[in-house]
Amino acid sequence: MPRKMPTKKIAMKACKNCGALVPKEANICPVCGSNNFTEDWEGIFVVISTDSEIAKELKFNKKGTYAIKVSGSYIIK
Ligand SMILES: [Zn+2]
């Protein structure tokens, strides 16, 4: 039997400034230094290499895990 993957609400919150996903206990965003977080996020986008065309295109200059949508707004446009 295939196991179902949890689709959202894993123990992460999203930075409202840059969309980075951080553990719920984090106080400061490791990507942009903001302390403005929300648990209202959807989707996951992983930046593995900042040299990739897509990372440049989307202006992600740090590796990490980002939410696609934060508080109803798309981080990725
Ligand atoms: Zn941030």
N, CA, C, O and the ligand as a Tripos MOL2 file, in Angstrom:
@<TRIPOS>MOLECULE
protein
  309   307    78     0     0
PROTEIN
NO_CHARGES

@<TRIPOS>ATOM
      1 N           0.8560   -1.2150    0.0000 N.3       1 MET1
      2 CA          0.0000    0.0000    0.0000 C.3       1 MET1
      3 C           0.8820    1.2520    0.0000 C.2       1 MET1
      4 O           1.7270    1.4130    0.8800 O.2       1 MET1
      5 N           0.6900    2.1270   -0.9730 N.am      2 PRO2
      6 CA          1.4860    3.3680   -0.9570 C.3       2 PRO2
      7 C           1.0430    4.2680    0.1960 C.2       2 PRO2
      8 O          -0.1460    4.3890    0.4910 O.2       2 PRO2
      9 N           2.0020    4.8780    0.8220 N.am      3 ARG3
     10 CA          1.6830    5.7920    1.9150 C.3       3 ARG3
     11 C           1.3730    7.1660    1.3580 C.2       3 ARG3
     12 O           2.0010    7.6120    0.3990 O.2       3 ARG3
     13 N           0.4340    7.8150    1.9420 N.am      4 LYS4
     14 CA          0.1020    9.1740    1.5000 C.3       4 LYS4
     15 C           1.0870   10.1680    2.0980 C.2       4 LYS4
     16 O           1.3870   10.1320    3.2920 O.2       4 LYS4
     17 N           1.5800   11.0490    1.2470 N.am      5 MET5
     18 CA          2.4650   12.1030    1.7320 C.3       5 MET5
     19 C           1.6090   13.2300    2.2880 C.2       5 MET5
     20 O           0.5740   13.5640    1.7120 O.2       5 MET5
     21 N           2.0290   13.8180    3.3990 N.am      6 PRO6
     22 CA          1.2960   14.9960    3.8750 C.3       6 PRO6
     23 C           1.4730   16.1290    2.8750 C.2       6 PRO6
     24 O           2.5920   16.3930    2.4350 O.2       6 PRO6
     25 N           0.4130   16.7860    2.5190 N.am      7 THR7
     26 CA          0.5070   17.8000    1.4760 C.3       7 THR7
     27 C           0.8590   19.1800    2.0260 C.2       7 THR7
     28 O           1.4590   19.9860    1.3160 O.2       7 THR7
     29 N           0.5050   19.4620    3.2500 N.am      8 LYS8
     30 CA          0.8600   20.7740    3.8060 C.3       8 LYS8
     31 C           0.8280   20.7110    5.3200 C.2       8 LYS8
     32 O           0.5080   19.6820    5.9170 O.2       8 LYS8
     33 N           1.1640   21.8300    5.9180 N.am      9 LYS9
     34 CA          1.1560   21.9430    7.3660 C.3       9 LYS9
     35 C           2.1240   20.9740    8.0350 C.2       9 LYS9
     36 O           1.8620   20.4670    9.1250 O.2       9 LYS9
     37 N           3.2490   20.7250    7.3590 N.am     10 ILE10
     38 CA          4.3460   20.1290    8.0780 C.3      10 ILE10
     39 C           4.8690   21.2020    9.0170 C.2      10 ILE10
     40 O           4.4670   22.3600    8.9020 O.2      10 ILE10
     41 N           5.7410   20.8550    9.9300 N.am     11 ALA11
     42 CA          6.1170   21.7990   10.9870 C.3      11 ALA11
     43 C           7.0200   22.9160   10.4640 C.2      11 ALA11
     44 O           8.1690   23.0560   10.8820 O.2      11 ALA11
     45 N           6.4780   23.6940    9.5550 N.am     12 MET12
     46 CA          7.2390   24.7890    8.9820 C.3      12 MET12
     47 C           6.3660   26.0300    8.9270 C.2      12 MET12
     48 O           5.1380   25.9480    8.9010 O.2      12 MET12
     49 N           7.0250   27.1810    8.9090 N.am     13 LYS13
     50 CA          6.3140   28.4270    8.6660 C.3      13 LYS13
     51 C           7.0650   29.1660    7.5720 C.2      13 LYS13
     52 O           8.2350   28.8850    7.3120 O.2      13 LYS13
     53 N           6.3940   30.1060    6.9380 N.am     14 ALA14
     54 CA          6.9890   30.7860    5.7920 C.3      14 ALA14
     55 C           7.3210   32.2270    6.1430 C.2      14 ALA14
     56 O           6.5660   32.9040    6.8420 O.2      14 ALA14
     57 N           8.4660   32.6840    5.6440 N.am     15 CYS15
     58 CA          8.8480   34.0900    5.7880 C.3      15 CYS15
     59 C           7.9660   34.9270    4.8710 C.2      15 CYS15
     60 O           7.8670   34.6500    3.6760 O.2      15 CYS15
     61 N           7.3230   35.9530    5.4320 N.am     16 LYS16
     62 CA          6.4370   36.7880    4.6200 C.3      16 LYS16
     63 C           7.2220   37.6640    3.6530 C.2      16 LYS16
     64 O           6.6820   38.1360    2.6530 O.2      16 LYS16
     65 N           8.4720   37.8730    3.9490 N.am     17 ASN17
     66 CA          9.3020   38.7400    3.1170 C.3      17 ASN17
     67 C           9.8120   38.0270    1.8690 C.2      17 ASN17
     68 O           9.6650   38.5310    0.7550 O.2      17 ASN17
     69 N          10.4200   36.8360    2.0630 N.am     18 CYS18
     70 CA         11.0550   36.1750    0.9200 C.3      18 CYS18
     71 C          10.4480   34.8200    0.6000 C.2      18 CYS18
     72 O          10.7610   34.2410   -0.4400 O.2      18 CYS18
     73 N           9.5870   34.3000    1.4700 N.am     19 GLY19
     74 CA          8.9350   33.0250    1.1910 C.3      19 GLY19
     75 C           9.6930   31.8100    1.6760 C.2      19 GLY19
     76 O           9.2270   30.6880    1.4800 O.2      19 GLY19
     77 N          10.8420   31.9910    2.3010 N.am     20 ALA20
     78 CA         11.6070   30.8440    2.7860 C.3      20 ALA20
     79 C          10.8080   30.0810    3.8300 C.2      20 ALA20
     80 O          10.1230   30.6720    4.6660 O.2      20 ALA20
     81 N          10.9060   28.7600    3.7670 N.am     21 LEU21
     82 CA         10.2720   27.9270    4.7860 C.3      21 LEU21
     83 C          11.2940   27.6230    5.8720 C.2      21 LEU21
     84 O          12.4040   27.1750    5.5870 O.2      21 LEU21
     85 N          10.9140   27.8660    7.0970 N.am     22 VAL22
     86 CA         11.8210   27.6420    8.2240 C.3      22 VAL22
     87 C          11.0760   26.8340    9.2810 C.2      22 VAL22
     88 O           9.8460   26.8140    9.2920 O.2      22 VAL22
     89 N          11.8200   26.1640   10.1770 N.am     23 PRO23
     90 CA         11.1580   25.4270   11.2580 C.3      23 PRO23
     91 C          10.3450   26.3820   12.1290 C.2      23 PRO23
     92 O          10.6880   27.5560   12.2690 O.2      23 PRO23
     93 N           9.2670   25.8640   12.7090 N.am     24 LYS24
     94 CA          8.3730   26.7230   13.4810 C.3      24 LYS24
     95 C           9.0690   27.4020   14.6530 C.2      24 LYS24
     96 O           8.6570   28.4810   15.0770 O.2      24 LYS24
     97 N          10.1210   26.7800   15.1800 N.am     25 GLU25
     98 CA         10.7880   27.3750   16.3300 C.3      25 GLU25
     99 C          11.8010   28.4530   15.9440 C.2      25 GLU25
    100 O          12.3660   29.1030   16.8230 O.2      25 GLU25
    101 N          12.0380   28.6540   14.6540 N.am     26 ALA26
    102 CA         13.0140   29.6670   14.2340 C.3      26 ALA26
    103 C          12.5000   31.0760   14.5200 C.2      26 ALA26
    104 O          11.3030   31.3430   14.4080 O.2      26 ALA26
    105 N          13.4070   31.9680   14.8860 N.am     27 ASN27
    106 CA         13.0210   33.3490   15.1690 C.3      27 ASN27
    107 C          13.3390   34.2930   14.0210 C.2      27 ASN27
    108 O          12.6720   35.3090   13.8260 O.2      27 ASN27
    109 N          14.3680   33.9380   13.2670 N.am     28 ILE28
    110 CA         14.8610   34.8200   12.2080 C.3      28 ILE28
    111 C          14.9730   34.0250   10.9210 C.2      28 ILE28
    112 O          15.4150   32.8760   10.9250 O.2      28 ILE28
    113 N          14.5730   34.6410    9.8260 N.am     29 CYS29
    114 CA         14.6950   33.9800    8.5250 C.3      29 CYS29
    115 C          16.1700   33.8710    8.1430 C.2      29 CYS29
    116 O          16.8750   34.8800    8.1240 O.2      29 CYS29
    117 N          16.6490   32.6580    7.8360 N.am     30 PRO30
    118 CA         18.0690   32.4900    7.4790 C.3      30 PRO30
    119 C          18.4030   33.0850    6.1220 C.2      30 PRO30
    120 O          19.5770   33.2740    5.8000 O.2      30 PRO30
    121 N          17.3960   33.3790    5.3290 N.am     31 VAL31
    122 CA         17.6440   33.9000    3.9800 C.3      31 VAL31
    123 C          17.7080   35.4260    3.9880 C.2      31 VAL31
    124 O          18.6490   36.0030    3.4420 O.2      31 VAL31
    125 N          16.7260   36.0890    4.5950 N.am     32 CYS32
    126 CA         16.6710   37.5510    4.4970 C.3      32 CYS32
    127 C          16.7540   38.2490    5.8520 C.2      32 CYS32
    128 O          16.8380   39.4760    5.8940 O.2      32 CYS32
    129 N          16.7340   37.5060    6.9610 N.am     33 GLY33
    130 CA         16.8660   38.1360    8.2710 C.3      33 GLY33
    131 C          15.5690   38.6910    8.8390 C.2      33 GLY33
    132 O          15.5750   39.2910    9.9140 O.2      33 GLY33
    133 N          14.4660   38.5020    8.1400 N.am     34 SER34
    134 CA         13.1780   39.0000    8.6190 C.3      34 SER34
    135 C          12.6620   38.1490    9.7850 C.2      34 SER34
    136 O          13.0150   36.9770    9.9130 O.2      34 SER34
    137 N          11.8290   38.7510   10.6260 N.am     35 ASN35
    138 CA         11.1820   37.9580   11.6750 C.3      35 ASN35
    139 C           9.6680   37.9630   11.4940 C.2      35 ASN35
    140 O           8.9130   37.7620   12.4460 O.2      35 ASN35
    141 N           9.2500   38.1900   10.2850 N.am     36 ASN36
    142 CA          7.8330   38.2630    9.9460 C.3      36 ASN36
    143 C           7.4140   36.9580    9.2770 C.2      36 ASN36
    144 O           7.6740   36.7490    8.0920 O.2      36 ASN36
    145 N           6.7680   36.0870   10.0390 N.am     37 PHE37
    146 CA          6.4220   34.7590    9.5260 C.3      37 PHE37
    147 C           4.9150   34.5410    9.5160 C.2      37 PHE37
    148 O           4.1680   35.2260   10.2140 O.2      37 PHE37
    149 N           4.4840   33.5810    8.7140 N.am     38 THR38
    150 CA          3.0860   33.1820    8.7040 C.3      38 THR38
    151 C           2.9930   31.6800    8.5040 C.2      38 THR38
    152 O           3.8570   31.0710    7.8730 O.2      38 THR38
    153 N           1.9390   31.0910    9.0460 N.am     39 GLU39
    154 CA          1.6990   29.6680    8.7910 C.3      39 GLU39
    155 C           0.7290   29.4700    7.6400 C.2      39 GLU39
    156 O           0.3550   28.3440    7.3120 O.2      39 GLU39
    157 N           0.3290   30.5690    7.0350 N.am     40 ASP40
    158 CA         -0.5830   30.5130    5.9040 C.3      40 ASP40
    159 C           0.2200   30.4680    4.6020 C.2      40 ASP40
    160 O           0.4420   31.4900    3.9530 O.2      40 ASP40
    161 N           0.6470   29.2570    4.2410 N.am     41 TRP41
    162 CA          1.4390   29.1150    3.0230 C.3      41 TRP41
    163 C           1.0290   27.8450    2.2920 C.2      41 TRP41
    164 O           0.4110   26.9520    2.8710 O.2      41 TRP41
    165 N           1.3820   27.7780    1.0090 N.am     42 GLU42
    166 CA          1.0490   26.6100    0.1930 C.3      42 GLU42
    167 C           2.1880   26.3070   -0.7740 C.2      42 GLU42
    168 O           2.8360   27.2170   -1.2910 O.2      42 GLU42
    169 N           2.4180   25.0470   -1.0070 N.am     43 GLY43
    170 CA          3.3760   24.6280   -2.0280 C.3      43 GLY43
    171 C           4.8100   24.7640   -1.5730 C.2      43 GLY43
    172 O           5.1280   25.5790   -0.7070 O.2      43 GLY43
    173 N           5.6550   23.9740   -2.1540 N.am     44 ILE44
    174 CA          7.0680   23.9920   -1.7750 C.3      44 ILE44
    175 C           7.9210   24.0810   -3.0330 C.2      44 ILE44
    176 O           7.6800   23.3850   -4.0180 O.2      44 ILE44
    177 N           8.9090   24.9410   -2.9790 N.am     45 PHE45
    178 CA          9.8360   25.1300   -4.0830 C.3      45 PHE45
    179 C          11.2420   25.0660   -3.5130 C.2      45 PHE45
    180 O          11.5810   25.8270   -2.6070 O.2      45 PHE45
    181 N          12.0660   24.1570   -4.0400 N.am     46 VAL46
    182 CA         13.4060   23.9820   -3.4850 C.3      46 VAL46
    183 C          14.4390   24.5450   -4.4520 C.2      46 VAL46
    184 O          14.4800   24.1610   -5.6210 O.2      46 VAL46
    185 N          15.2720   25.4570   -3.9610 N.am     47 VAL47
    186 CA         16.3850   25.9720   -4.7530 C.3      47 VAL47
    187 C          17.6230   25.1650   -4.3680 C.2      47 VAL47
    188 O          18.1500   25.2950   -3.2630 O.2      47 VAL47
    189 N          18.0740   24.3320   -5.3020 N.am     48 ILE48
    190 CA         19.2260   23.4710   -5.0340 C.3      48 ILE48
    191 C          20.5030   24.1750   -5.4500 C.2      48 ILE48
    192 O          21.5240   24.0880   -4.7690 O.2      48 ILE48
    193 N          20.4350   24.8770   -6.5780 N.am     49 SER49
    194 CA         21.6200   25.5790   -7.0670 C.3      49 SER49
    195 C          21.2480   27.0040   -7.4390 C.2      49 SER49
    196 O          20.2990   27.2220   -8.1920 O.2      49 SER49
    197 N          21.9860   27.9720   -6.9200 N.am     50 THR50
    198 CA         21.6960   29.3680   -7.2520 C.3      50 THR50
    199 C          22.2710   29.7290   -8.6170 C.2      50 THR50
    200 O          22.0380   30.8290   -9.1160 O.2      50 THR50
    201 N          23.0260   28.8030   -9.2270 N.am     51 ASP51
    202 CA         23.5670   29.0560  -10.5630 C.3      51 ASP51
    203 C          22.5870   28.6880  -11.6640 C.2      51 ASP51
    204 O          22.7990   29.0040  -12.8340 O.2      51 ASP51
    205 N          21.5110   28.0160  -11.2740 N.am     52 SER52
    206 CA         20.5770   27.5740  -12.2990 C.3      52 SER52
    207 C          19.8300   28.7670  -12.8800 C.2      52 SER52
    208 O          19.6340   29.7850  -12.2150 O.2      52 SER52
    209 N          19.4220   28.6200  -14.1230 N.am     53 GLU53
    210 CA         18.7090   29.7000  -14.7980 C.3      53 GLU53
    211 C          17.4390   30.0810  -14.0540 C.2      53 GLU53
    212 O          17.0840   31.2560  -13.9660 O.2      53 GLU53
    213 N          16.7630   29.0740  -13.5210 N.am     54 ILE54
    214 CA         15.4810   29.3840  -12.8700 C.3      54 ILE54
    215 C          15.7080   30.1710  -11.5890 C.2      54 ILE54
    216 O          14.9260   31.0650  -11.2660 O.2      54 ILE54
    217 N          16.7740   29.8490  -10.8520 N.am     55 ALA55
    218 CA         17.0640   30.5870   -9.6230 C.3      55 ALA55
    219 C          17.4000   32.0430   -9.9410 C.2      55 ALA55
    220 O          16.9810   32.9550   -9.2280 O.2      55 ALA55
    221 N          18.1540   32.2510  -11.0090 N.am     56 LYS56
    222 CA         18.4980   33.6250  -11.4170 C.3      56 LYS56
    223 C          17.2510   34.3780  -11.8570 C.2      56 LYS56
    224 O          17.0190   35.5290  -11.4890 O.2      56 LYS56
    225 N          16.4730   33.6890  -12.6470 N.am     57 GLU57
    226 CA         15.2370   34.2700  -13.1640 C.3      57 GLU57
    227 C          14.3340   34.7300  -12.0200 C.2      57 GLU57
    228 O          13.7360   35.8050  -12.0780 O.2      57 GLU57
    229 N          14.2490   33.9080  -10.9900 N.am     58 LEU58
    230 CA         13.3470   34.1970   -9.8790 C.3      58 LEU58
    231 C          14.0430   34.9880   -8.7700 C.2      58 LEU58
    232 O          13.4390   35.3040   -7.7450 O.2      58 LEU58
    233 N          15.3180   35.3010   -8.9920 N.am     59 LYS59
    234 CA         16.1060   36.0930   -8.0450 C.3      59 LYS59
    235 C          16.2540   35.4210   -6.6850 C.2      59 LYS59
    236 O          16.2420   36.0880   -5.6500 O.2      59 LYS59
    237 N          16.3940   34.0950   -6.6950 N.am     60 PHE60
    238 CA         16.7250   33.3920   -5.4650 C.3      60 PHE60
    239 C          18.2340   33.3080   -5.3990 C.2      60 PHE60
    240 O          18.8490   32.5850   -6.1830 O.2      60 PHE60
    241 N          18.8340   34.0270   -4.4870 N.am     61 ASN61
    242 CA         20.2900   33.9820   -4.4200 C.3      61 ASN61
    243 C          20.7820   33.1760   -3.2220 C.2      61 ASN61
    244 O          21.9650   33.2040   -2.8840 O.2      61 ASN61
    245 N          19.8630   32.4620   -2.5890 N.am     62 LYS62
    246 CA         20.2710   31.5310   -1.5300 C.3      62 LYS62
    247 C          19.5680   30.2140   -1.7310 C.2      62 LYS62
    248 O          18.3910   30.1620   -2.0860 O.2      62 LYS62
    249 N          20.3200   29.1340   -1.4960 N.am     63 LYS63
    250 CA         19.7000   27.8200   -1.5370 C.3      63 LYS63
    251 C          18.7080   27.7020   -0.3940 C.2      63 LYS63
    252 O          18.8810   28.3200    0.6570 O.2      63 LYS63
    253 N          17.6960   26.9260   -0.5980 N.am     64 GLY64
    254 CA         16.7560   26.7320    0.4910 C.3      64 GLY64
    255 C          15.4230   26.2380   -0.0080 C.2      64 GLY64
    256 O          15.2330   25.9540   -1.1910 O.2      64 GLY64
    257 N          14.5110   26.1450    0.9270 N.am     65 THR65
    258 CA         13.1680   25.6870    0.6300 C.3      65 THR65
    259 C          12.2270   26.8700    0.7690 C.2      65 THR65
    260 O          12.2270   27.5550    1.7920 O.2      65 THR65
    261 N          11.4440   27.1020   -0.2330 N.am     66 TYR66
    262 CA         10.5570   28.2560   -0.2470 C.3      66 TYR66
    263 C           9.1120   27.8160   -0.4430 C.2      66 TYR66
    264 O           8.8430   26.7880   -1.0640 O.2      66 TYR66
    265 N           8.1980   28.5980    0.0870 N.am     67 ALA67
    266 CA          6.7870   28.3820   -0.1990 C.3      67 ALA67
    267 C           6.4730   29.0240   -1.5410 C.2      67 ALA67
    268 O           7.0680   30.0380   -1.9060 O.2      67 ALA67
    269 N           5.5520   28.4410   -2.2620 N.am     68 ILE68
    270 CA          5.1570   29.0090   -3.5440 C.3      68 ILE68
    271 C           4.1620   30.1500   -3.3150 C.2      68 ILE68
    272 O           4.1720   31.1450   -4.0400 O.2      68 ILE68
    273 N           3.3120   29.9990   -2.3120 N.am     69 LYS69
    274 CA          2.2950   30.9950   -2.0340 C.3      69 LYS69
    275 C           2.3230   31.3220   -0.5410 C.2      69 LYS69
    276 O           2.3010   30.4100    0.2840 O.2      69 LYS69
    277 N           2.3710   32.5810   -0.1870 N.am     70 VAL70
    278 CA          2.3980   33.0010    1.2120 C.3      70 VAL70
    279 C           1.2780   34.0040    1.4270 C.2      70 VAL70
    280 O           1.1840   35.0080    0.7200 O.2      70 VAL70
    281 N           0.4370   33.7270    2.4040 N.am     71 SER71
    282 CA         -0.7130   34.5970    2.7110 C.3      71 SER71
    283 C          -1.5110   34.9330    1.4600 C.2      71 SER71
    284 O          -1.9680   36.0630    1.2920 O.2      71 SER71
    285 N          -1.6760   33.9530    0.5890 N.am     72 GLY72
    286 CA         -2.5000   34.1470   -0.5900 C.3      72 GLY72
    287 C          -1.7880   34.8050   -1.7600 C.2      72 GLY72
    288 O          -2.3890   34.9600   -2.8240 O.2      72 GLY72
    289 N          -0.5170   35.1990   -1.6010 N.am     73 SER73
    290 CA          0.2060   35.8170   -2.7060 C.3      73 SER73
    291 C           1.3060   34.8840   -3.1940 C.2      73 SER73
    292 O           1.9660   34.2200   -2.3960 O.2      73 SER73
    293 N           1.4940   34.8390   -4.4820 N.am     74 TYR74
    294 CA          2.5590   34.0030   -5.0240 C.3      74 TYR74
    295 C           3.9160   34.6500   -4.8010 C.2      74 TYR74
    296 O           4.1170   35.8230   -5.1160 O.2      74 TYR74
    297 N           4.8490   33.8680   -4.2520 N.am     75 ILE75
    298 CA          6.2380   34.3190   -4.1230 C.3      75 ILE75
    299 C           6.8940   34.2210   -5.4970 C.2      75 ILE75
    300 O           7.6910   35.0740   -5.8870 O.2      75 ILE75
    301 N           6.5380   33.1630   -6.2170 N.am     76 ILE76
    302 CA          7.0780   32.9580   -7.5610 C.3      76 ILE76
    303 C           6.0960   33.5540   -8.5400 C.2      76 ILE76
    304 O           4.9290   33.1640   -8.5830 O.2      76 ILE76
    305 N           6.5690   34.4950   -9.3210 N.am     77 LYS77
    306 CA          5.6590   35.1990  -10.2320 C.3      77 LYS77
    307 C           5.8450   34.7250  -11.6650 C.2      77 LYS77
    308 O           5.1620   35.2080  -12.5680 O.2      77 LYS77
    309 ZN         12.9880   35.6850    4.5310 Zn       78 ZN78
@<TRIPOS>BOND
     1     1     2 1
     2     2     3 1
     3     3     4 2
     4     3     5 am
     5     5     6 1
     6     6     7 1
     7     7     8 2
     8     7     9 am
     9     9    10 1
    10    10    11 1
    11    11    12 2
    12    11    13 am
    13    13    14 1
    14    14    15 1
    15    15    16 2
    16    15    17 am
    17    17    18 1
    18    18    19 1
    19    19    20 2
    20    19    21 am
    21    21    22 1
    22    22    23 1
    23    23    24 2
    24    23    25 am
    25    25    26 1
    26    26    27 1
    27    27    28 2
    28    27    29 am
    29    29    30 1
    30    30    31 1
    31    31    32 2
    32    31    33 am
    33    33    34 1
    34    34    35 1
    35    35    36 2
    36    35    37 am
    37    37    38 1
    38    38    39 1
    39    39    40 2
    40    39    41 am
    41    41    42 1
    42    42    43 1
    43    43    44 2
    44    43    45 am
    45    45    46 1
    46    46    47 1
    47    47    48 2
    48    47    49 am
    49    49    50 1
    50    50    51 1
    51    51    52 2
    52    51    53 am
    53    53    54 1
    54    54    55 1
    55    55    56 2
    56    55    57 am
    57    57    58 1
    58    58    59 1
    59    59    60 2
    60    59    61 am
    61    61    62 1
    62    62    63 1
    63    63    64 2
    64    63    65 am
    65    65    66 1
    66    66    67 1
    67    67    68 2
    68    67    69 am
    69    69    70 1
    70    70    71 1
    71    71    72 2
    72    71    73 am
    73    73    74 1
    74    74    75 1
    75    75    76 2
    76    75    77 am
    77    77    78 1
    78    78    79 1
    79    79    80 2
    80    79    81 am
    81    81    82 1
    82    82    83 1
    83    83    84 2
    84    83    85 am
    85    85    86 1
    86    86    87 1
    87    87    88 2
    88    87    89 am
    89    89    90 1
    90    90    91 1
    91    91    92 2
    92    91    93 am
    93    93    94 1
    94    94    95 1
    95    95    96 2
    96    95    97 am
    97    97    98 1
    98    98    99 1
    99    99   100 2
   100    99   101 am
   101   101   102 1
   102   102   103 1
   103   103   104 2
   104   103   105 am
   105   105   106 1
   106   106   107 1
   107   107   108 2
   108   107   109 am
   109   109   110 1
   110   110   111 1
   111   111   112 2
   112   111   113 am
   113   113   114 1
   114   114   115 1
   115   115   116 2
   116   115   117 am
   117   117   118 1
   118   118   119 1
   119   119   120 2
   120   119   121 am
   121   121   122 1
   122   122   123 1
   123   123   124 2
   124   123   125 am
   125   125   126 1
   126   126   127 1
   127   127   128 2
   128   127   129 am
   129   129   130 1
   130   130   131 1
   131   131   132 2
   132   131   133 am
   133   133   134 1
   134   134   135 1
   135   135   136 2
   136   135   137 am
   137   137   138 1
   138   138   139 1
   139   139   140 2
   140   139   141 am
   141   141   142 1
   142   142   143 1
   143   143   144 2
   144   143   145 am
   145   145   146 1
   146   146   147 1
   147   147   148 2
   148   147   149 am
   149   149   150 1
   150   150   151 1
   151   151   152 2
   152   151   153 am
   153   153   154 1
   154   154   155 1
   155   155   156 2
   156   155   157 am
   157   157   158 1
   158   158   159 1
   159   159   160 2
   160   159   161 am
   161   161   162 1
   162   162   163 1
   163   163   164 2
   164   163   165 am
   165   165   166 1
   166   166   167 1
   167   167   168 2
   168   167   169 am
   169   169   170 1
   170   170   171 1
   171   171   172 2
   172   171   173 am
   173   173   174 1
   174   174   175 1
   175   175   176 2
   176   175   177 am
   177   177   178 1
   178   178   179 1
   179   179   180 2
   180   179   181 am
   181   181   182 1
   182   182   183 1
   183   183   184 2
   184   183   185 am
   185   185   186 1
   186   186   187 1
   187   187   188 2
   188   187   189 am
   189   189   190 1
   190   190   191 1
   191   191   192 2
   192   191   193 am
   193   193   194 1
   194   194   195 1
   195   195   196 2
   196   195   197 am
   197   197   198 1
   198   198   199 1
   199   199   200 2
   200   199   201 am
   201   201   202 1
   202   202   203 1
   203   203   204 2
   204   203   205 am
   205   205   206 1
   206   206   207 1
   207   207   208 2
   208   207   209 am
   209   209   210 1
   210   210   211 1
   211   211   212 2
   212   211   213 am
   213   213   214 1
   214   214   215 1
   215   215   216 2
   216   215   217 am
   217   217   218 1
   218   218   219 1
   219   219   220 2
   220   219   221 am
   221   221   222 1
   222   222   223 1
   223   223   224 2
   224   223   225 am
   225   225   226 1
   226   226   227 1
   227   227   228 2
   228   227   229 am
   229   229   230 1
   230   230   231 1
   231   231   232 2
   232   231   233 am
   233   233   234 1
   234   234   235 1
   235   235   236 2
   236   235   237 am
   237   237   238 1
   238   238   239 1
   239   239   240 2
   240   239   241 am
   241   241   242 1
   242   242   243 1
   243   243   244 2
   244   243   245 am
   245   245   246 1
   246   246   247 1
   247   247   248 2
   248   247   249 am
   249   249   250 1
   250   250   251 1
   251   251   252 2
   252   251   253 am
   253   253   254 1
   254   254   255 1
   255   255   256 2
   256   255   257 am
   257   257   258 1
   258   258   259 1
   259   259   260 2
   260   259   261 am
   261   261   262 1
   262   262   263 1
   263   263   264 2
   264   263   265 am
   265   265   266 1
   266   266   267 1
   267   267   268 2
   268   267   269 am
   269   269   270 1
   270   270   271 1
   271   271   272 2
   272   271   273 am
   273   273   274 1
   274   274   275 1
   275   275   276 2
   276   275   277 am
   277   277   278 1
   278   278   279 1
   279   279   280 2
   280   279   281 am
   281   281   282 1
   282   282   283 1
   283   283   284 2
   284   283   285 am
   285   285   286 1
   286   286   287 1
   287   287   288 2
   288   287   289 am
   289   289   290 1
   290   290   291 1
   291   291   292 2
   292   291   293 am
   293   293   294 1
   294   294   295 1
   295   295   296 2
   296   295   297 am
   297   297   298 1
   298   298   299 1
   299   299   300 2
   300   299   301 am
   301   301   302 1
   302   302   303 1
   303   303   304 2
   304   303   305 am
   305   305   306 1
   306   306   307 1
   307   307   308 2
@<TRIPOS>SUBSTRUCTURE
     1 MET1         2 RESIDUE 1 A MET
     2 PRO2         6 RESIDUE 1 A PRO
     3 ARG3        10 RESIDUE 1 A ARG
     4 LYS4        14 RESIDUE 1 A LYS
     5 MET5        18 RESIDUE 1 A MET
     6 PRO6        22 RESIDUE 1 A PRO
     7 THR7        26 RESIDUE 1 A THR
     8 LYS8        30 RESIDUE 1 A LYS
     9 LYS9        34 RESIDUE 1 A LYS
    10 ILE10       38 RESIDUE 1 A ILE
    11 ALA11       42 RESIDUE 1 A ALA
    12 MET12       46 RESIDUE 1 A MET
    13 LYS13       50 RESIDUE 1 A LYS
    14 ALA14       54 RESIDUE 1 A ALA
    15 CYS15       58 RESIDUE 1 A CYS
    16 LYS16       62 RESIDUE 1 A LYS
    17 ASN17       66 RESIDUE 1 A ASN
    18 CYS18       70 RESIDUE 1 A CYS
    19 GLY19       74 RESIDUE 1 A GLY
    20 ALA20       78 RESIDUE 1 A ALA
    21 LEU21       82 RESIDUE 1 A LEU
    22 VAL22       86 RESIDUE 1 A VAL
    23 PRO23       90 RESIDUE 1 A PRO
    24 LYS24       94 RESIDUE 1 A LYS
    25 GLU25       98 RESIDUE 1 A GLU
    26 ALA26      102 RESIDUE 1 A ALA
    27 ASN27      106 RESIDUE 1 A ASN
    28 ILE28      110 RESIDUE 1 A ILE
    29 CYS29      114 RESIDUE 1 A CYS
    30 PRO30      118 RESIDUE 1 A PRO
    31 VAL31      122 RESIDUE 1 A VAL
    32 CYS32      126 RESIDUE 1 A CYS
    33 GLY33      130 RESIDUE 1 A GLY
    34 SER34      134 RESIDUE 1 A SER
    35 ASN35      138 RESIDUE 1 A ASN
    36 ASN36      142 RESIDUE 1 A ASN
    37 PHE37      146 RESIDUE 1 A PHE
    38 THR38      150 RESIDUE 1 A THR
    39 GLU39      154 RESIDUE 1 A GLU
    40 ASP40      158 RESIDUE 1 A ASP
    41 TRP41      162 RESIDUE 1 A TRP
    42 GLU42      166 RESIDUE 1 A GLU
    43 GLY43      170 RESIDUE 1 A GLY
    44 ILE44      174 RESIDUE 1 A ILE
    45 PHE45      178 RESIDUE 1 A PHE
    46 VAL46      182 RESIDUE 1 A VAL
    47 VAL47      186 RESIDUE 1 A VAL
    48 ILE48      190 RESIDUE 1 A ILE
    49 SER49      194 RESIDUE 1 A SER
    50 THR50      198 RESIDUE 1 A THR
    51 ASP51      202 RESIDUE 1 A ASP
    52 SER52      206 RESIDUE 1 A SER
    53 GLU53      210 RESIDUE 1 A GLU
    54 ILE54      214 RESIDUE 1 A ILE
    55 ALA55      218 RESIDUE 1 A ALA
    56 LYS56      222 RESIDUE 1 A LYS
    57 GLU57      226 RESIDUE 1 A GLU
    58 LEU58      230 RESIDUE 1 A LEU
    59 LYS59      234 RESIDUE 1 A LYS
    60 PHE60      238 RESIDUE 1 A PHE
    61 ASN61      242 RESIDUE 1 A ASN
    62 LYS62      246 RESIDUE 1 A LYS
    63 LYS63      250 RESIDUE 1 A LYS
    64 GLY64      254 RESIDUE 1 A GLY
    65 THR65      258 RESIDUE 1 A THR
    66 TYR66      262 RESIDUE 1 A TYR
    67 ALA67      266 RESIDUE 1 A ALA
    68 ILE68      270 RESIDUE 1 A ILE
    69 LYS69      274 RESIDUE 1 A LYS
    70 VAL70      278 RESIDUE 1 A VAL
    71 SER71      282 RESIDUE 1 A SER
    72 GLY72      286 RESIDUE 1 A GLY
    73 SER73      290 RESIDUE 1 A SER
    74 TYR74      294 RESIDUE 1 A TYR
    75 ILE75      298 RESIDUE 1 A ILE
    76 ILE76      302 RESIDUE 1 A ILE
    77 LYS77      306 RESIDUE 1 A LYS
    78 ZN78       309 GROUP 0 **** ****
